[in-house]
Amino acid sequence: MDPAATGNDTSPNTPAKSSWIQRMTGRAQRIWIYVSRGVWSDTRTDFRINIIKTVNLTVRSFLSADIQSAACALTYRTLLAIVPALALLFAIGRGFGFQNLLTSQLFNYFPSQQRALETAFKFVDSYLAQASEGIFVGIGILFLMWTLISLVSSVEDSFNLIWGIRQGRSIWRKITDYTAIFLILPVLMICSSGLTIFMSSTLQNALPDNIISPAISTILDLTSAALIWLFFTGVYILIPNTKVRFRNALLAGVLAGIAFQVLQSLFVSGQIYVSKYNAIYGGFAFLPLLLIWLQLVWVISLAGAVLCYSSQNIFQFSFTLEVSRISLSYRRKVALAVIGIIVKRFRDNLPPLCPADFVAAYNMPTRLVERVVGLLVDAGLVSRVISGQHDDVAALQPAVDISTLTVGDVIRRLDDFGTTDFIPLFDRRFEAIDSISAGISDAMAQCGGDILVQDIDLPIYDVETNTQN
């Protein structure tokens, strides 16, 4: 009798196939659990494990930092700043006589936005014509600079948010640094053009005629790609208000640059579909394409910043889950350790540390250090200072007299900091709880009342050499 007719499948391959599917499913589940969570319990420093951690952090940070919303906000600010930015570039270009060269360079850098640039150039001509007359000169220049500084400041805020930095540059440093960038940018564009022309002429003299064209084309394409990579690398190093290692910025810069070039190619090759937009938007067909392009460019830029941040903080983020669940007791220990190191370095006339130095020297998680330092600053125990060693990154020093600062003082200030007594009738209804809590706080403060913070035995490291003094 046919086994199929009786409903009994006696095929020898069926159990084997079922077992194979179960094994593969179980293996896939184990891999997913390890990649998503278990990898953070793996203390090995294998290259493959670091890659998994970097990708894990990048994806998690990309989702948690709300990159899409940040890219939307930056797209809006960029749209407002396009005309002022181009007006500044062309004002400088006209002063030095290379306006036409700037125009050709912009078309070369953004081949997918030819129509948008042509429209923007018309607005720039009108803008410069109006800005050169009457009282509008001063007002126009102020508005132009404010628009550009506001844009770059928003970019810095987004990068600082990714890096977990609470404090940005001072307004004076923003004005001076950003203005310098705007003034130097057209010069760099001209220099890059001169470099490509120089390389082209050199190759024509050095290579035979039959290989000049393909060689020049390849070399110039590689040079253009390298300049884009270096541009993104410089952005990831200079804009965040913290120390960024070059190798991490270079990795993120290369990947972001490649993604940007792929985006350019897709938009250039997709120009054949513009006719559909022309039928809907008419003469404004370039606008939705420009908005989509700007959105994607900012997503790429912010994703590169996330990758740079993730690759530099692999070890510290091994404790991400623990930091989110940290106990009050352990946070108090970390706070005492941080302020103790700050006090002892101040007493011994050693250079002050910034939060990044604590991370590097003592293997503390970045977000925990920032959280504890913020609490100490808010409680009036520590102050941020600008030192010559850290440039614009705020270093930390005591905000109180260290000769009388005791462990009990630190505990009491940390316990008392914040809003209290805001629940109506709480003290009356829970009088016993209030009395017990006050007694516990007093007992803890009294236990450390005779111990000066500067007398605690703590390891003090030389940040440059990472050796204990």
JORAZI-V302555 format. One record per residue. N is the residue number from 1. RES is the residue in one letter. D_FIRST is the distance of its C-alpha to the first C-alpha in whole Angstrom. Layout:
<<N RES D_FIRST> <N RES D_FIRST>>
//
This chain:
<<1 M 0> <2 D 4> <3 P 6> <4 A 9> <5 A 7> <6 T 8> <7 G 11> <8 N 11> <9 D 12> <10 T 12> <11 S 14> <12 P 17> <13 N 20> <14 T 19> <15 P 21> <16 A 24> <17 K 24> <18 S 25> <19 S 27> <20 W 29> <21 I 30> <22 Q 31> <23 R 33> <24 M 35> <25 T 35> <26 G 37> <27 R 39> <28 A 40> <29 Q 41> <30 R 43> <31 I 45> <32 W 46> <33 I 47> <34 Y 49> <35 V 50> <36 S 51> <37 R 53> <38 G 52> <39 V 54> <40 W 58> <41 S 57> <42 D 57> <43 T 61> <44 R 60> <45 T 62> <46 D 59> <47 F 60> <48 R 56> <49 I 56> <50 N 60> <51 I 58> <52 I 55> <53 K 58> <54 T 60> <55 V 57> <56 N 56> <57 L 60> <58 T 60> <59 V 57> <60 R 58> <61 S 62> <62 F 61> <63 L 59> <64 S 62> <65 A 65> <66 D 64> <67 I 64> <68 Q 64> <69 S 66> <70 A 69> <71 A 68> <72 C 69> <73 A 72> <74 L 73> <75 T 72> <76 Y 74> <77 R 77> <78 T 77> <79 L 77> <80 L 80> <81 A 81> <82 I 81> <83 V 84> <84 P 86> <85 A 85> <86 L 85> <87 A 88> <88 L 89> <89 L 88> <90 F 90> <91 A 93> <92 I 93> <93 G 92> <94 R 95> <95 G 97> <96 F 96> <97 G 96> <98 F 92> <99 Q 90> <100 N 89> <101 L 87> <102 L 86> <103 T 84> <104 S 83> <105 Q 81> <106 L 80> <107 F 78> <108 N 77> <109 Y 76> <110 F 74> <111 P 73> <112 S 70> <113 Q 73> <114 Q 75> <115 R 76> <116 A 76> <117 L 79> <118 E 81> <119 T 81> <120 A 82> <121 F 85> <122 K 86> <123 F 86> <124 V 88> <125 D 91> <126 S 91> <127 Y 91> <128 L 94> <129 A 96> <130 Q 96> <131 A 96> <132 S 99> <133 E 102> <134 G 103> <135 I 102> <136 F 99> <137 V 99> <138 G 99> <139 I 97> <140 G 94> <141 I 94> <142 L 94> <143 F 91> <144 L 89> <145 M 90> <146 W 88> <147 T 85> <148 L 84> <149 I 85> <150 S 83> <151 L 80> <152 V 80> <153 S 81> <154 S 78> <155 V 76> <156 E 77> <157 D 76> <158 S 73> <159 F 73> <160 N 75> <161 L 72> <162 I 69> <163 W 71> <164 G 72> <165 I 76> <166 R 78> <167 Q 81> <168 G 82> <169 R 85> <170 S 88> <171 I 89> <172 W 92> <173 R 89> <174 K 87> <175 I 90> <176 T 91> <177 D 88> <178 Y 86> <179 T 89> <180 A 90> <181 I 86> <182 F 87> <183 L 90> <184 I 88> <185 L 85> <186 P 87> <187 V 89> <188 L 85> <189 M 84> <190 I 87> <191 C 86> <192 S 83> <193 S 84> <194 G 86> <195 L 84> <196 T 82> <197 I 85> <198 F 86> <199 M 83> <200 S 82> <201 S 86> <202 T 86> <203 L 82> <204 Q 84> <205 N 87> <206 A 85> <207 L 82> <208 P 82> <209 D 81> <210 N 78> <211 I 76> <212 I 79> <213 S 77> <214 P 73> <215 A 75> <216 I 77> <217 S 74> <218 T 72> <219 I 75> <220 L 76> <221 D 72> <222 L 72> <223 T 75> <224 S 74> <225 A 71> <226 A 73> <227 L 76> <228 I 73> <229 W 71> <230 L 75> <231 F 76> <232 F 73> <233 T 73> <234 G 77> <235 V 76> <236 Y 74> <237 I 77> <238 L 79> <239 I 78> <240 P 77> <241 N 80> <242 T 78> <243 K 78> <244 V 75> <245 R 75> <246 F 75> <247 R 72> <248 N 70> <249 A 71> <250 L 71> <251 L 67> <252 A 67> <253 G 69> <254 V 67> <255 L 64> <256 A 66> <257 G 68> <258 I 65> <259 A 63> <260 F 66> <261 Q 66> <262 V 63> <263 L 63> <264 Q 66> <265 S 64> <266 L 62> <267 F 65> <268 V 66> <269 S 63> <270 G 63> <271 Q 66> <272 I 64> <273 Y 63> <274 V 66> <275 S 67> <276 K 64> <277 Y 67> <278 N 70> <279 A 68> <280 I 68> <281 Y 71> <282 G 73> <283 G 76> <284 F 75> <285 A 71> <286 F 72> <287 L 72> <288 P 69> <289 L 68> <290 L 71> <291 L 69> <292 I 66> <293 W 67> <294 L 70> <295 Q 67> <296 L 65> <297 V 68> <298 W 68> <299 V 65> <300 I 65> <301 S 68> <302 L 67> <303 A 64> <304 G 66> <305 A 68> <306 V 65> <307 L 64> <308 C 68> <309 Y 68> <310 S 65> <311 S 65> <312 Q 68> <313 N 67> <314 I 64> <315 F 66> <316 Q 67> <317 F 64> <318 S 62> <319 F 64> <320 T 63> <321 L 61> <322 E 64> <323 V 67> <324 S 65> <325 R 65> <326 I 68> <327 S 70> <328 L 74> <329 S 75> <330 Y 73> <331 R 75> <332 R 78> <333 K 78> <334 V 77> <335 A 80> <336 L 82> <337 A 81> <338 V 82> <339 I 85> <340 G 86> <341 I 86> <342 I 87> <343 V 90> <344 K 91> <345 R 90> <346 F 93> <347 R 95> <348 D 95> <349 N 96> <350 L 92> <351 P 91> <352 P 89> <353 L 85> <354 C 83> <355 P 79> <356 A 78> <357 D 80> <358 F 79> <359 V 75> <360 A 76> <361 A 78> <362 Y 76> <363 N 73> <364 M 73> <365 P 70> <366 T 72> <367 R 71> <368 L 72> <369 V 75> <370 E 76> <371 R 75> <372 V 78> <373 V 80> <374 G 80> <375 L 81> <376 L 84> <377 V 85> <378 D 85> <379 A 86> <380 G 89> <381 L 89> <382 V 88> <383 S 89> <384 R 88> <385 V 90> <386 I 90> <387 S 91> <388 G 92> <389 Q 89> <390 H 87> <391 D 88> <392 D 87> <393 V 84> <394 A 86> <395 A 86> <396 L 87> <397 Q 90> <398 P 91> <399 A 93> <400 V 95> <401 D 97> <402 I 95> <403 S 98> <404 T 98> <405 L 94> <406 T 92> <407 V 88> <408 G 89> <409 D 91> <410 V 87> <411 I 85> <412 R 87> <413 R 87> <414 L 84> <415 D 83> <416 D 86> <417 F 85> <418 G 83> <419 T 83> <420 T 84> <421 D 85> <422 F 84> <423 I 82> <424 P 84> <425 L 85> <426 F 83> <427 D 86> <428 R 87> <429 R 83> <430 F 82> <431 E 86> <432 A 84> <433 I 82> <434 D 84> <435 S 87> <436 I 84> <437 S 83> <438 A 86> <439 G 87> <440 I 84> <441 S 85> <442 D 89> <443 A 88> <444 M 85> <445 A 88> <446 Q 91> <447 C 89> <448 G 89> <449 G 92> <450 D 94> <451 I 92> <452 L 93> <453 V 90> <454 Q 92> <455 D 92> <456 I 88> <457 D 87> <458 L 85> <459 P 84> <460 I 85> <461 Y 84> <462 D 85> <463 V 83> <464 E 84> <465 T 83> <466 N 81> <467 T 83> <468 Q 84> <469 N 88>>
//
